Amino acid sequence: MSGIANFFQEALYAFMSIRIKDVLDILIVAFIIYKIFDLVHSSSAARVAKAIVLLLLATWLTGLIGMEMLNFGLNKILELGVIALVIMFQPELRRALERFGGKSVKELLGGKSPRGEMAEAILATVSACEIMSKERVGVLLIFERESSLEDYFKTGTLLDARTSEQLLRNLFFPKASLHDGAVIIRGGRVAAAGCVMPLSENPHLSSDLGTRHRAGVGTSEVSDAVVVIVSEETGTISVAIGGMLKRHLAPQTLERLLTAELIPDEEEQKTLMSRLKQTFVKKGRSDAK
């Protein structure tokens, strides 16, 4: 019993000796570690991170058991590896620093793009899809969620643009160079266009579905993304989620579905959507004038 009492007494003493700067120090380190893990969420980066951890573990073990030559070699590999990693991930590091420098303090602490930007992207998507459906323009539009689609960015053209009806219509315009691929939206912003996505191998899919629909379903099978598809032949609007395809959607249904999936807070949904709709209506009136 005395041992337990001593343990709690020492723990209480350690707790009482913690200063504000110690708490701040711990929180900052934890935040940095969290951000590092958040950056290393794509499958390619995760494989590199796993290799680095294994290399560090091997270096520590060889030093512990006295394998000096192997330990020396591993240490040199680690020294050169830091430079190699900077060279290898130079584009990703540059984009991360650019996004970091362009964010507000509120966004940095929250770690996510503003919900208002996502709501604006949803309204722009619905408006653009309604028009492109009537014009029989093929669309493959992907909203990235928790599962990273970073690997597919490399197959297309990287962008970082505010999502608007005009931009989406230009990207999918039949004579545009990027219209055949998928447009990926991350955090409410257009992140990449002209991307090649995986095709579904589900044998139960309808035989009348083309490559665009199969790519949309395939993307939803390998990730938690929400995929919007407009048929070039029929103009039908569809949404793929979790390998399931919902077809023949009206624009109003599309808006409700995207809002429910991408902005799950019902009260905030209604407030954001009502404000943005008012903005869209005012803008439409001013354009008409």
Secondary structure, DSSP 8 states (H G I E B T S, - for coil): -HHHHHHHHHHHHHHHT--HHHHHHHHHHHHHHHHHHHHTTSHHHHHHHHHHHHHHHHHHHHHHHT-HHHHHHHHHHHHHHHHHHHHHTHHHHHHHHHHHHTS-HHHHHH-S--HHHHHHHHHHHHHHHHHHHHTT--EEEEEE-SS--HHHHTTSEEEEEE--HHHHHHHT-TTSTTTTSEEEEETTEEEEEEE-------TTS-TT--HHHHHHHHHHHHSS-EEEEE-TTT--EEEEETTEEE-S--HHHHHHHHHHHH---HHHHHHHHHHHHHHHHHHHHHHH-
